[in-house]
Amino acid sequence: MLRLLMIIKNVDAKIIKDSRNCETIAVSVNSCEGASSPNGKSTGEYETPSYYKSLRFCVDFLNKFNSEIEINKFDDLIKLEKEICKKLKLKNAKQFGANSLYAFESAVLKALAHDNKKELFEIVNLKAKKIPFPVGNVIGGGLHSSAISKHPDFQEFLVIPKSEDIFKNIQAMKFIYDSIKKELKVLKVNDEGALLVDLDNEQVLTVLNKNIKEAEKRFGFDISVGIDFASSAFFKNGKYNYSIGNVDSTEQHKIMLYLIDKYDLFYLEDPFEEHDFKSFAKLKKNPKCLIVGDDLTATQYNRVVGAIRTKSINAMIIKPNQNGSLLELKRIFDLCRKKGIATVLSHRSGETLDDALADYAVGFGADYIKCGVATKWREVKLDRLVEIEKII
């Protein structure tokens, strides 16, 4: 049972650098552990803007925030959102900016957890017991791999280990990552720590599947393969612009079916551009795959409602800083759970060392968590999942 009454007495906001050396916001409340927001590189049209006016404006506003609001439970974040709207004359707290609102609300929850001697995930849901399966980005392509001239068209090649033990899942992901790195003599990684290779899409999938099979023999549980196509990034003038030629949506659908069949794909994220609900729905008729909306839904409640109504997805990416409001995030998770939509809580390409994503994945009951495999900014989230598993 949470102790009553945590009052926001002081707020400290500042500008820090993310893993890509870009500026972002960090906030602490009542001198407790701070919270920070990541930055996205590949962004969707429908994301909430990162800041109201500017990053500096939001930092200055929070440092002058002098309303002693009482926060007793997660749902009391509504008081915070109303106060922000009142002070800035906004219609919706998300207008304060996704990065600034998320960092502030997360900092408030961390202070509440500290006051009540609870874990952050327990503030979201005191009865939380579920550890999500990790989705690990092993090989990069697309916009995330511009550091090399020749690279795959698709943005992320993913592994999804299926053990009930999170530590074993992490070990399996790292085994596959290290094996491919050694086999291909990879020297460079992208912003998310994914390996940079000068292979085409199918060559990558061949290497990935081979190493997945070796990992399955070694660890004794199933490991699925997935792709984040990020199709909007290479969709121009009504065509999907591949390195070997351009195709329309009908041909893109055939390519997806071919890849599912040949490479046993389980997870397909943004296989079509962000406006094409119809093509998503057509592909979703394949019952064995997760058809995952990211740019399509952009972590916006109304977009999720539209995707469900049109039967376009059976899974979706949820990125806290695509939206900003942790209250709306909870509404999205609740809606997805009610409608049978699998949820994937996700990091961004420009990350910080804040490990709260792991707590929110557990607290909100995410089915999967996508937070990379390598580099300290990704590993801190995975390490936190291991800690949480020991607690629950």
C-alpha positions as CSV (number, residue, x, y, z in Angstrom):
1,M,0.0,0.0,0.0
2,L,1.5,3.4,-1.0
3,R,2.0,6.0,1.7
4,L,-0.1,9.0,1.2
5,L,1.1,12.4,0.1
6,M,4.2,13.2,-1.9
7,I,4.4,16.9,-2.6
8,I,6.4,18.3,-5.6
9,K,8.6,20.8,-3.7
10,N,11.3,21.5,-6.2
11,V,12.1,20.7,-9.8
12,D,15.6,20.7,-11.4
13,A,15.8,20.5,-15.2
14,K,18.9,20.7,-17.4
15,I,20.2,19.9,-20.8
16,I,22.3,16.8,-21.3
17,K,23.7,14.9,-24.3
18,D,22.2,11.6,-25.5
19,S,24.2,8.7,-27.0
20,R,24.3,10.4,-30.4
21,N,25.7,13.6,-28.7
22,C,22.4,15.4,-29.3
23,E,20.9,17.7,-26.7
24,T,18.0,16.4,-24.6
25,I,16.3,17.1,-21.3
26,A,16.9,15.6,-17.8
27,V,14.6,16.4,-14.8
28,S,14.7,15.5,-11.1
29,V,12.0,16.2,-8.6
30,N,12.7,16.7,-4.8
31,S,16.4,16.0,-5.3
32,C,15.6,12.3,-6.2
33,E,17.0,10.2,-9.0
34,G,16.5,12.0,-12.3
35,A,14.7,11.0,-15.4
36,S,15.7,11.9,-19.0
37,S,14.2,11.5,-22.5
38,P,15.8,9.9,-25.5
39,N,15.7,11.3,-29.0
40,G,14.5,9.6,-32.2
41,K,16.4,9.7,-35.5
42,S,13.9,8.0,-37.6
43,T,10.7,9.8,-36.7
44,G,7.1,9.4,-37.9
45,E,4.8,12.2,-39.2
46,Y,2.4,11.8,-36.3
47,E,4.7,12.0,-33.3
48,T,4.2,14.6,-30.7
49,P,6.7,17.4,-31.1
50,S,9.6,17.1,-28.7
51,Y,9.3,20.5,-27.1
52,Y,7.0,23.5,-26.6
53,K,8.8,26.4,-28.3
54,S,12.3,25.0,-27.6
55,L,14.3,22.7,-25.4
56,R,15.7,25.8,-23.5
57,F,12.2,27.2,-22.9
58,C,11.0,23.8,-21.4
59,V,14.1,23.6,-19.2
60,D,13.6,27.2,-17.9
61,F,9.8,26.6,-17.4
62,L,10.4,23.5,-15.3
63,N,13.1,25.2,-13.2
64,K,10.6,27.9,-12.3
65,F,7.8,25.3,-11.6
66,N,6.6,26.3,-8.2
67,S,3.2,24.5,-7.7
68,E,3.3,22.2,-4.7
69,I,1.1,19.5,-6.2
70,E,0.3,16.4,-4.2
71,I,1.0,13.1,-5.9
72,N,-0.2,9.9,-4.2
73,K,-0.5,7.5,-7.1
74,F,0.2,7.1,-10.8
75,D,-3.2,8.5,-11.8
76,D,-2.4,11.7,-10.0
77,L,-0.2,12.7,-13.0
78,I,-3.4,14.2,-14.2
79,K,-2.9,17.0,-11.7
80,L,0.5,17.7,-13.2
81,E,-0.8,17.8,-16.7
82,K,-3.6,20.2,-15.7
83,E,-1.2,22.5,-14.0
84,I,1.1,22.6,-17.0
85,C,-1.9,23.4,-19.2
86,K,-3.0,26.1,-16.8
87,K,0.4,27.8,-16.6
88,L,1.1,27.7,-20.4
89,K,-2.5,28.1,-21.5
90,L,-2.4,24.8,-23.4
91,K,-5.4,22.7,-24.5
92,N,-3.5,19.4,-23.9
93,A,-0.4,18.7,-21.8
94,K,1.2,17.0,-24.8
95,Q,1.7,20.4,-26.3
96,F,4.4,20.9,-23.7
97,G,6.4,18.5,-25.8
98,A,6.9,14.8,-25.7
99,N,10.4,14.9,-24.4
100,S,9.8,17.5,-21.7
101,L,6.5,16.0,-20.5
102,Y,7.8,12.5,-20.4
103,A,11.0,13.4,-18.5
104,F,9.0,15.5,-16.0
105,E,6.3,12.8,-15.4
106,S,8.9,10.1,-15.1
107,A,10.9,12.2,-12.6
108,V,7.7,12.7,-10.5
109,L,7.1,8.9,-10.4
110,K,10.7,8.2,-9.4
111,A,10.3,10.7,-6.5
112,L,7.0,9.0,-5.5
113,A,8.8,5.6,-5.6
114,H,11.6,6.9,-3.4
115,D,9.2,8.4,-0.9
116,N,7.3,5.1,-0.6
117,K,10.4,2.9,-0.7
118,K,9.0,1.1,-3.8
119,E,10.3,0.2,-7.2
120,L,9.3,2.5,-10.1
121,F,7.4,-0.4,-11.8
122,E,5.4,-0.8,-8.6
123,I,4.2,2.8,-8.8
124,V,2.7,2.0,-12.2
125,N,1.3,-1.4,-11.1
126,L,1.9,-2.8,-7.6
127,K,0.9,-6.3,-8.8
128,A,3.2,-6.3,-11.9
129,K,4.8,-9.8,-12.4
130,K,5.4,-10.1,-16.2
131,I,8.9,-9.8,-17.7
132,P,8.7,-9.0,-21.4
133,F,10.6,-10.8,-24.1
134,P,13.5,-8.7,-25.5
135,V,13.6,-7.7,-29.2
136,G,17.3,-7.2,-30.0
137,N,18.6,-5.1,-32.9
138,V,21.6,-7.1,-34.2
139,I,22.3,-5.8,-37.7
140,G,21.5,-2.3,-38.9
141,G,20.5,-0.9,-42.3
142,G,18.5,2.0,-43.8
143,L,18.8,5.5,-42.3
144,H,20.5,4.1,-39.2
145,S,23.5,2.9,-41.3
146,S,24.5,5.8,-43.4
147,A,28.0,5.6,-42.0
148,I,28.8,3.0,-44.7
149,S,28.0,3.5,-48.4
150,K,26.6,0.0,-49.1
151,H,24.1,-1.4,-46.5
152,P,20.8,-3.2,-46.3
153,D,17.6,-1.3,-47.3
154,F,15.8,-2.4,-44.1
155,Q,16.5,-0.5,-40.9
156,E,16.9,-3.3,-38.3
157,F,17.4,-7.0,-38.3
158,L,16.1,-8.4,-35.0
159,V,16.3,-11.5,-32.8
160,I,13.6,-12.4,-30.3
161,P,14.6,-15.1,-27.8
162,K,11.6,-16.9,-26.1
163,S,13.0,-18.2,-22.8
164,E,11.0,-17.4,-19.6
165,D,14.3,-16.4,-18.1
166,I,15.3,-12.8,-19.1
167,F,19.0,-13.4,-18.3
168,K,19.1,-16.4,-20.7
169,N,17.4,-14.3,-23.3
170,I,20.0,-11.6,-23.0
171,Q,22.8,-14.2,-23.2
172,A,21.3,-15.6,-26.4
173,M,21.0,-12.2,-28.0
174,K,24.6,-11.4,-27.1
175,F,25.8,-14.8,-28.4
176,I,24.2,-14.2,-31.8
177,Y,25.5,-10.6,-31.9
178,D,29.1,-11.6,-31.0
179,S,29.1,-14.6,-33.4
180,I,28.1,-12.5,-36.3
181,K,30.5,-9.8,-35.4
182,K,33.3,-12.3,-35.4
183,E,32.2,-14.2,-38.5
184,L,31.9,-11.0,-40.6
185,K,34.8,-9.2,-39.0
186,V,32.6,-6.2,-38.3
187,L,34.4,-3.1,-37.2
188,K,31.6,-0.5,-37.0
189,V,28.3,-0.2,-35.3
190,N,25.4,2.3,-35.8
191,D,23.7,4.6,-33.3
192,E,21.9,1.7,-31.6
193,G,25.0,-0.5,-31.4
194,A,23.8,-2.7,-34.3
195,L,26.4,-4.1,-36.6
196,L,27.2,-2.4,-39.9
197,V,27.6,-4.7,-42.8
198,D,27.9,-4.3,-46.6
199,L,25.4,-7.1,-47.3
200,D,22.0,-6.9,-49.0
201,N,18.8,-7.8,-47.2
202,E,18.7,-11.5,-48.0
203,Q,22.4,-12.0,-47.3
204,V,21.8,-10.5,-43.8
205,L,18.8,-12.8,-43.2
206,T,20.8,-15.9,-44.3
207,V,23.6,-15.0,-41.8
208,L,21.2,-14.2,-39.1
209,N,19.1,-17.4,-39.4
210,K,22.3,-19.5,-39.4
211,N,23.5,-17.9,-36.2
212,I,20.0,-18.1,-34.6
213,K,20.0,-21.9,-35.2
214,E,23.4,-22.2,-33.6
215,A,22.1,-20.2,-30.6
216,E,19.0,-22.4,-30.3
217,K,21.1,-25.5,-30.1
218,R,23.3,-23.9,-27.5
219,F,20.6,-22.5,-25.3
220,G,17.8,-24.9,-25.8
221,F,14.9,-22.5,-26.6
222,D,13.3,-20.9,-29.6
223,I,14.6,-17.7,-31.1
224,S,12.5,-15.8,-33.7
225,V,13.7,-13.4,-36.4
226,G,12.2,-10.1,-37.2
227,I,12.7,-7.0,-39.3
228,D,12.0,-3.3,-38.7
229,F,11.5,-2.3,-42.4
230,A,10.9,1.4,-41.6
231,S,9.3,1.5,-45.0
232,S,8.3,5.2,-44.8
233,A,12.0,6.0,-44.9
234,F,12.5,4.6,-48.4
235,F,9.0,5.3,-49.8
236,K,9.1,8.2,-52.3
237,N,6.7,9.2,-55.1
238,G,4.4,6.3,-54.5
239,K,7.1,3.7,-54.7
240,Y,9.3,1.7,-52.3
241,N,12.8,2.7,-53.5
242,Y,15.1,-0.3,-53.1
243,S,18.8,-0.2,-54.0
244,I,18.1,-2.6,-56.8
245,G,14.9,-0.8,-58.1
246,N,11.5,0.6,-57.1
247,V,8.3,-1.3,-56.4
248,D,4.6,-0.4,-55.7
249,S,2.5,-1.5,-52.8
250,T,1.3,-4.6,-54.5
251,E,4.9,-5.7,-55.2
252,Q,5.9,-4.7,-51.7
253,H,3.2,-7.1,-50.4
254,K,4.6,-9.9,-52.5
255,I,8.1,-9.2,-51.1
256,M,6.8,-9.4,-47.5
257,L,5.1,-12.8,-48.2
258,Y,8.3,-14.1,-49.8
259,L,10.5,-13.0,-46.8
260,I,8.0,-14.5,-44.3
261,D,8.0,-17.8,-46.1
262,K,11.7,-18.1,-47.0
263,Y,13.2,-16.7,-43.7
264,D,10.5,-17.7,-41.2
265,L,9.9,-14.1,-40.2
266,F,7.9,-13.8,-37.0
267,Y,8.0,-10.0,-36.5
268,L,7.4,-7.4,-39.3
269,E,7.6,-3.8,-38.2
270,D,6.3,-1.1,-40.5
271,P,6.3,-3.3,-43.6
272,F,4.5,-0.5,-45.5
273,E,4.6,3.3,-45.3
274,E,2.8,5.1,-42.5
275,H,-0.4,6.0,-44.3
276,D,-1.2,2.6,-45.8
277,F,-3.6,1.0,-43.3
278,K,-5.0,-1.1,-46.2
279,S,-1.7,-2.9,-47.0
280,F,-1.0,-3.5,-43.3
281,A,-4.5,-5.1,-43.0
282,K,-3.9,-7.3,-46.1
283,L,-0.7,-8.6,-44.7
284,K,-2.1,-9.2,-41.2
285,K,-4.2,-12.0,-42.6
286,N,-1.0,-14.2,-42.2
287,P,-1.8,-15.7,-38.7
288,K,1.7,-16.7,-37.7
289,C,3.3,-13.2,-37.8
290,L,3.3,-10.1,-35.7
291,I,2.4,-7.2,-38.0
292,V,3.8,-4.3,-36.0
293,G,2.8,-0.7,-36.3
294,D,5.4,2.0,-35.5
295,D,5.3,5.0,-37.8
296,L,1.7,3.9,-38.6
297,T,0.5,4.5,-35.0
298,A,3.3,6.8,-33.6
299,T,2.2,6.0,-30.0
300,Q,-0.9,8.2,-30.5
301,Y,-4.1,6.9,-29.0
302,N,-6.3,8.0,-31.9
303,R,-4.0,6.4,-34.4
304,V,-4.1,3.1,-32.5
305,V,-7.9,3.2,-32.5
306,G,-7.8,3.7,-36.3
307,A,-5.4,0.8,-36.7
308,I,-7.5,-1.5,-34.6
309,R,-10.7,-0.4,-36.4
310,T,-9.2,-1.2,-39.8
311,K,-7.7,-4.5,-38.6
312,S,-4.2,-3.3,-39.7
313,I,-2.0,-4.6,-36.9
314,N,-1.8,-7.3,-34.2
315,A,1.2,-5.6,-32.5
316,M,2.5,-2.1,-32.0
317,I,5.6,-0.2,-30.9
318,I,5.1,2.1,-28.0
319,K,7.7,4.8,-27.5
320,P,7.2,7.1,-24.4
321,N,8.8,10.1,-26.1
322,Q,6.7,9.8,-29.2
323,N,3.7,10.7,-27.0
324,G,4.9,12.3,-23.8
325,S,2.0,11.6,-21.5
326,L,2.5,8.5,-19.3
327,L,-1.3,8.6,-18.7
328,E,-2.0,8.3,-22.4
329,L,0.6,5.5,-22.6
330,K,-1.4,3.6,-19.9
331,R,-4.6,4.1,-22.0
332,I,-2.8,2.7,-25.1
333,F,-1.6,-0.3,-23.2
334,D,-5.1,-0.9,-21.7
335,L,-6.7,-0.6,-25.2
336,C,-4.2,-3.0,-26.7
337,R,-4.7,-5.5,-23.9
338,K,-8.5,-5.4,-24.4
339,K,-8.2,-5.8,-28.2
340,G,-5.5,-8.5,-28.2
341,I,-2.8,-6.3,-29.7
342,A,0.8,-7.3,-28.6
343,T,2.8,-4.4,-27.2
344,V,6.4,-3.6,-27.7
345,L,7.9,-0.8,-25.5
346,S,10.8,0.7,-27.4
347,H,13.9,2.8,-27.0
348,R,15.1,5.4,-29.5
349,S,18.3,5.7,-31.5
350,G,19.6,8.6,-29.3
351,E,19.4,7.1,-25.8
352,T,20.4,8.1,-22.3
353,L,21.6,6.0,-19.3
354,D,18.1,6.2,-17.7
355,D,16.9,2.6,-17.2
356,A,13.2,3.5,-16.5
357,L,12.1,1.9,-19.8
358,A,12.6,-1.5,-18.2
359,D,10.3,-0.5,-15.2
360,Y,7.7,0.8,-17.5
361,A,7.8,-2.3,-19.6
362,V,7.1,-4.4,-16.5
363,G,4.7,-1.9,-14.9
364,F,2.5,-1.5,-18.0
365,G,2.7,-5.2,-18.8
366,A,4.4,-5.0,-22.2
367,D,4.7,-8.2,-24.1
368,Y,8.1,-7.2,-25.6
369,I,10.8,-4.6,-24.9
370,K,13.0,-3.3,-27.8
371,C,16.1,-1.8,-26.3
372,G,19.0,-3.1,-28.4
373,V,21.8,-5.6,-27.5
374,A,25.1,-3.7,-27.2
375,T,26.5,-0.4,-25.9
376,K,26.1,0.9,-22.3
377,W,22.9,2.9,-23.2
378,R,21.1,-0.3,-24.2
379,E,22.7,-2.7,-21.7
380,V,21.6,-0.6,-18.7
381,K,17.9,-1.3,-19.6
382,L,18.6,-5.0,-20.0
383,D,20.5,-5.1,-16.7
384,R,17.5,-3.4,-15.0
385,L,15.2,-6.2,-16.4
386,V,17.5,-8.8,-14.7
387,E,17.2,-6.9,-11.4
388,I,13.4,-6.6,-11.7
389,E,13.1,-10.4,-12.4
390,K,14.9,-11.0,-9.1
391,I,12.5,-8.7,-7.2
392,I,9.3,-10.1,-8.6
